[in-house]
Amino acid sequence: MSSGMGDLPTTFSTPMTKEHSHSGSSYTSSKDRISSSPEQSSAYSKLTTSKNSPLAPEVARVEKRKANTLAARRYRQKRVDQMSSLESELKEVKTERDDLKVRCARLEGEVETLRALLRSQK
């Protein structure tokens, strides 16, 4: 167990060993799952300590529901942030477009003025 498990809290070493021997999952995936967020590691800890209780399926369902709710909240916030970013980028592009239209109109006016000047000199 000294091959890389020294950096994890000791409360997780026994459940990971059990899980590793029963499920065949690799150490890396267990570590990733545990270290992904404090909420998930808390949920994982609660699930492993309550495996022997009669309410274990109910607790697991509640914890899974909480995790799902948090994931949905993160997803919705990410979507709102992305939409805000796109809207601000759209506003910048429209402003740039309008500025270019004005510049184009000025240049076209200048071209017409210069053409008229050339015609009058001939």
C-alpha positions in Angstrom: 0.0 0.0 0.0 3.0 2.4 0.1 2.8 2.8 -3.7 1.1 6.1 -3.9 -1.6 5.8 -1.3 0.4 7.8 1.3 -1.1 11.1 -0.1 -4.7 10.0 0.7 -6.4 10.2 4.1 -6.3 7.0 6.0 -10.1 6.9 6.3 -10.2 6.0 2.6 -7.6 3.3 2.5 -9.8 0.4 3.8 -12.8 1.1 1.5 -10.6 1.5 -1.6 -8.8 -1.8 -0.8 -12.2 -3.5 -0.4 -13.6 -1.9 -3.5 -10.4 -2.7 -5.5 -10.5 -6.4 -4.5 -14.3 -6.8 -5.2 -15.0 -4.7 -8.2 -11.7 -5.0 -10.0 -11.5 -1.3 -10.5 -8.1 0.3 -10.7 -6.6 2.4 -8.0 -6.5 5.5 -10.2 -10.2 5.5 -10.9 -10.9 5.2 -7.2 -8.5 8.1 -6.5 -10.1 10.2 -9.2 -13.6 9.5 -7.9 -12.6 10.4 -4.3 -10.6 13.5 -5.1 -13.0 15.0 -7.7 -14.8 17.2 -5.2 -15.4 17.6 -1.5 -19.1 16.8 -1.9 -18.4 13.6 -3.6 -15.7 12.5 -1.2 -18.1 13.2 1.7 -20.8 11.2 -0.1 -18.4 8.4 -0.8 -17.3 8.3 2.9 -20.9 8.2 4.1 -21.7 5.4 1.6 -18.8 3.2 2.7 -19.5 3.7 6.4 -23.2 2.9 6.0 -22.9 -0.3 3.9 -23.8 -2.5 6.8 -26.8 -0.5 8.0 -30.4 -1.5 7.0 -31.0 2.0 5.5 -28.0 1.8 3.2 -30.0 1.7 -0.1 -32.0 4.7 1.1 -28.9 6.7 2.1 -27.2 5.8 -1.1 -30.2 7.0 -3.1 -30.3 10.2 -1.1 -26.6 10.8 -1.6 -26.9 10.0 -5.3 -29.8 12.4 -5.6 -27.8 15.2 -3.9 -24.9 14.6 -6.2 -27.2 14.7 -9.2 -28.8 17.9 -8.0 -25.4 19.5 -7.6 -24.4 18.3 -11.1 -27.6 19.7 -12.6 -27.0 23.0 -10.8 -23.4 23.2 -12.1 -24.6 22.3 -15.7 -27.3 25.0 -15.6 -24.9 27.6 -14.3 -22.4 26.7 -17.0 -25.0 27.0 -19.6 -26.1 30.5 -18.3 -22.4 31.6 -18.2 -21.9 30.4 -21.8 -25.0 32.2 -23.0 -23.8 35.4 -21.3 -20.5 35.1 -22.9 -22.0 34.5 -26.3 -24.4 37.5 -25.9 -21.5 39.8 -24.9 -19.5 38.5 -27.9 -22.5 39.1 -30.2 -22.8 42.7 -28.9 -19.1 43.3 -29.6 -19.4 41.9 -33.1 -22.5 44.0 -33.8 -20.7 47.1 -32.6 -17.7 46.3 -34.9 -20.1 45.7 -37.8 -21.8 49.0 -37.3 -18.5 50.8 -37.1 -17.4 49.1 -40.3 -20.6 50.1 -42.1 -20.1 53.7 -41.1 -16.4 53.6 -42.3 -17.5 51.9 -45.6 -20.1 54.6 -46.2 -17.5 57.4 -45.6 -15.0 55.7 -47.9 -17.7 55.3 -50.6 -18.5 59.0 -50.3 -14.9 59.8 -50.6 -14.6 57.6 -53.7 -17.6 59.4 -55.3 -16.1 62.8 -54.4 -12.7 61.8 -56.0 -14.4 60.5 -59.1 -16.4 63.7 -59.5 -13.2 65.6 -59.1 -11.5 63.5 -61.8 -14.4 64.0 -64.2 -14.4 67.7 -63.7 -10.6 67.9 -64.5 -11.0 66.1 -67.8 
